[in-house]
């Protein structure tokens, strides 16, 4: 029994829409994962490995400058690892991110209800609020950890603590 064209078009269009959304979301997550991976110490370790291989190929009298570079790169890697090992979660930042996410969800839920009930025009503020809440939460994720060496830094609120502003 042949299917009518109209029901076939709806079923294909509905599936195609979900496939496009899944593909787009997958690409966004893959890009974020790649950025996290490449932002880690993997690049520095590859650079150290290349420089070490080059160091072995150089004649003994030409190794001095590359040895200084290798010591610097290894020191930089060690500093990053020690800083990462000593960081602690900032519970105030976690609470702020959860609060922003909860408020965003509640406001978006209300706007979605208005959009479904009264018309598509309410989807515009829904998108704006959802985007703003998402971006604000992602920005807060950058402040998720506190580091021991950050406590020694002067507060940004105190103009006298900035370098060059000491009383004469």
GINORGI-V599959 format. One record per pair of residues at least 24 apart in sequence whose C-alpha atoms are under 7 Angstrom apart, sorted by the first residue. I is the first residue (numbers start at 0). J is the second residue. If there is no record, write none. Layout:
BEGIN
I/J
I/J
END
This chain:
BEGIN
47/72
82/146
85/146
86/144
86/145
86/146
86/147
87/144
87/145
87/146
88/143
88/144
88/145
89/143
89/144
89/145
92/139
92/142
92/143
93/143
96/136
96/139
99/132
99/136
100/132
100/136
103/128
103/129
103/132
END
